[in-house]
Amino acid sequence: MHLLARWNPNTPRPSILIATVDHRLRSESADEAAFVAREAASLGFPHRTLTWDGPKPETGLQEAAREARYRLLIQCAREEGATHLLTAHTQDDQAETVLMRMARGSGLSGLAGMRMDRDRDGIRHVRPLLDCPKEILLKLCRTEGWRFVTDPSNANERFTRVRWRKLMPALAAEGLTADRLARLARRVAQAEAALDAKAREIFLNAEPVSDGKGLHMKAKFLAEEPFEIALRILSQALSEAGLGLDNSRLHRLESCTQRLQSALAAGVGLRLTIAGALVQLDRAGTLSIRPEPPRRRGR
């Protein structure tokens, strides 16, 4: 917020709104949101407090809070006519994210960590401080006399991210620093972008056609390409058919790709379902993807 207030006077500054999400998880959160509102006003910025109302889950609280936070922020951006959302994630946040995803056995998309610039439901989400260590920001705040709030939940070992955070000094002592983890994420993101571009080119060469009921394409490219490319071709086909698969179901996509490649090699047909999609390979080598029909109820 203070950095935005120091926008280069020689460059036109866009309209800026400061938004605080009050998750209603701690008794102090309302006062903290009010503190941010006062700081914003002192800098000449309008402010909105967005509240996460309703019951909170007993498990998976941080993930649920994250989903609620972005839902509220994107909704606010649309209401305000904003085109960009800026968040202050740091290099330390990126390193923790990469470690957590490594522990879950994520694919390349997960190991690429948080993107510095991405689309989020039509709003451009930018993380301008993603390469900046948290300690540098804290030092800047202290030097400039900028007041800030420390969230006590950031030290609560009930949460997975906090447990990884507390392991960081030991990992850094062995050379696995936040900087190196963030560098890994950048390099994986570059490889991810190259693979996606190649898969997109091949997908289009497969002559995909939508008939209003589903998508049809030549399946031979799934057999001819390396597994990682074939995986992405199938993912793009599902997305084009309006049946995208989230990253948490990567293992399902891998299994589906393996079975399709095996069927193509054997010259046989195949019919399977994945994430609400019916995927069908006929003996002529055509792959069809359409919504899975509703299950019939037994009499």
Secondary structure, 3 states (H helix, E strand, C coil): CHHHHCCCCCCCCCCCCEEEEECCCCCCHHHHHHHHHHHHHHCCCCEEEEECCCCCCCCCHHHHHHHHHHHHHHHHHHHHCCCEEECCCCHHHHHHHHHHHHHCCCCHHHHCCCCCEEEECCEEEECCCCCCCHHHHHHHHHHHCCCCCCCHHHHCCCCHHHHHHHHHHHHHHCCCCHHHHHHHHHHHHHHHHHHHHHHHHHHHHCCCEECCCCEEEECHHHHHCCHHHHHHHHHHHHHHCCCCCCHHHHHHHHHHHHHHHHHHHHCCCEEEEECCEEEEECCCCEEEEEECCCCCCCC
